[in-house]
């Protein structure tokens, strides 16, 4: 992947989205359901698209909203629906469209006081807080956000009463109903005017901000942060939590500076990502360049993406930490500083996250729960306390309260960010220094992700592979000891393949939206070994795809430690 010469530099005026044209396209362009890219499609984080490309327009939002209303009715979900939005340009018109349908269907909708932006974790927290102790009249929620994606994107996520991202069974049902509405020209979609919807008896206001902020002391040691008086810098990246950080600092007496309070739907204040796109990704050193430049002003600094469900940690000692590095540090710290957590509470990670997490977890004497990509796989464990922590390599994580009870079941960027301050305060050194200590003990891994071309048929074949179709016995000079197509933690299909040797591994998964597949890889033997793994991974996958088709009843995992 070639890095743009503009990467890490301030966005140029020619890059900025024309917001009036984007909004016009949202209302005037109609999707063509015969084109796959213009249909409703729920990925790992809801339906996303661009109005200019007819993949996120008013019809999509109206259809999805009506499908959710019917899903709620079918499931007997009749409590309030918490509705939040981020700062993308398409979020406000999509909010209006959704509310018109929800109100027409008689749904009790909870909107933010003063039309405030609402982070994804705040919606999850509100759902769980409302549902605590209830077995009927349960709440659910919608977050209108395309996460960290470019300014011309829109997105729509549904969180059922468990507070987390909806599972495949739910999103599949909603997706099918929504596409049926599109195909029928929205026949059956109920709708009233926006003004009627705002004034409807079923539309209410909710103080999301103070409910969330006042509860942070139940999940973090705010006394330790305040007592150490460490200096913190935060860049909300123009996202939905922009007005949360000031109240957090004021309520808990923190020495915290918000370095940028701007909200601008063009995101003109961003430094552009590796490919020259504006992308509010707190795990990207290019997108985070402004905060990295300020690292010596603070003891610890952090940022969150546009809906504040991802974190980026900037340390004096190491600059921006890789998400895998910070997850390892967070796990190492939390499971030694949360005495009220269950002794059998496990560590949750996705199959493409670093093996450093495995080594840290083993050192702590905890069980590792390795699941497919997607935060939805952590929801049940976080709800019942059997997981103390859930995290993924793309900088998404959450963990339980100090007493071991559930905090959120969706990714929370704010809490892991503030945890970096708690770690610095209590350990006397920042997370970058602690990671170096872990690397000295467990080895220094190098990690990368690359993309390779694949046709639609090849992507389907990759998702259906069996371990027996992998013909290689070695990976980068080491014997392959396991081939996985199901996640060890819960037995769910990976939707691809993971191949593991003693000092390295790779995982290959098809993209849901592009004609590519993604290869994630890691080595504990250095950069040259990693490059060899990545090269051999493409050869292994190509050979597997060329092998005989999967036969019914083949196993979904195999262990090759003893050799063929």
C-alpha angles and dihedrals in degrees: 000000000000117000115229117240086232094058112127093014127112114275113268120233090244090060095058118109117244098238098194090052091046093052090046090052090050092058102032106038118083124206120241106223091201087069109076093212092058097053125092108272125175112208126178090301108031132274116328135176149123127270091220089058094045090241096111114031137136092273091058092053094044091049095046092046092053090046089053090050090054092045090053091050093048092049095043093243102157105152124101122301114223109216123196138171138196130218101270114124093243094051096079097051090042089051090054092049092048094048091051090058097039093051092046088055093050096247116161101236126195114207127187119265112259090008089283121178112255126212120225094245090053090059091049090048091050093050094049094044092052094045096047108122094003128116097177137032088042124184129227135175153219127214117195104209141113088211114225095345124126123294095257092060130097130195142189125199130183123207115192123209092289086071096232135098111299116261125242093264091056098042091045091055093046092045093052093048093046093051090049088056090050092050091051094050091255093303107168095024110130117214142165130186119284092244091053090047094051091050097041118125088238094058114091140171124241131190097230094163100057094038090057099037094048090054098052091095089068093063104031136043095244091168090062092050093048094043094054090049091212115175115245132190124197131188112193088193088228091296139142095279094057093113095040099070097064093054090045091055093045097046095048099033095242128169092233128147123197102215095194126024097171121131112193123152090216089057088216090164093066126103106229126254129249094281097046093260125128103244126161095220113150091195093061117091088206095054090042096049095115093055093042088056088057097048095111091057092067140045087227133358134190145175139198133212125251098284091032096237094118129059137209120195122205117192132187090230100050110008114224111010120222109248089240090054094050094045089055092051093045092052092045090052102039098051090054096044104043104076094170094058116107113272089229095047107132135217114246122209136158122248091252096053123105123287086224084081089058091053094047091047092051090050089053091050092238130137117254118222109197114190138174121275112287131075091238088081091068097051101092094045093049091048096054097035095244086120117054093183138017123190143161133202092249091073098265120133147140136177139195128275122271089268092051096253123128120285103174132342093206128066113286117199095179098058098048088047092054090042088065087062092048090051092049092047097048101035098042091229134071126256091258091060091046091051090054088055091051091049091052089053102039104023133266111274125199118207137189143164125214136175131230129190119260135169121233089258092051091049090053091049091049091053089052100045122134123212090246089068091065103093099183122097095192139049118202093335097316130101113259107239101181139021115191134191093161125056112252093221100060109000093244119146114267091211088232140020139296121196119191132193131172098274103021149012143193135207126200123200131169118243114247094216110025137053092254141087124222125230119201116191141173136187133190090197101067143266097306091053090048091053089051091051091051093049093047091045091063090048092048093048093046091051092047091051089051092050124094118298118269112272122221114267097023116150120261098216138025138185119218101182092119094048130244 
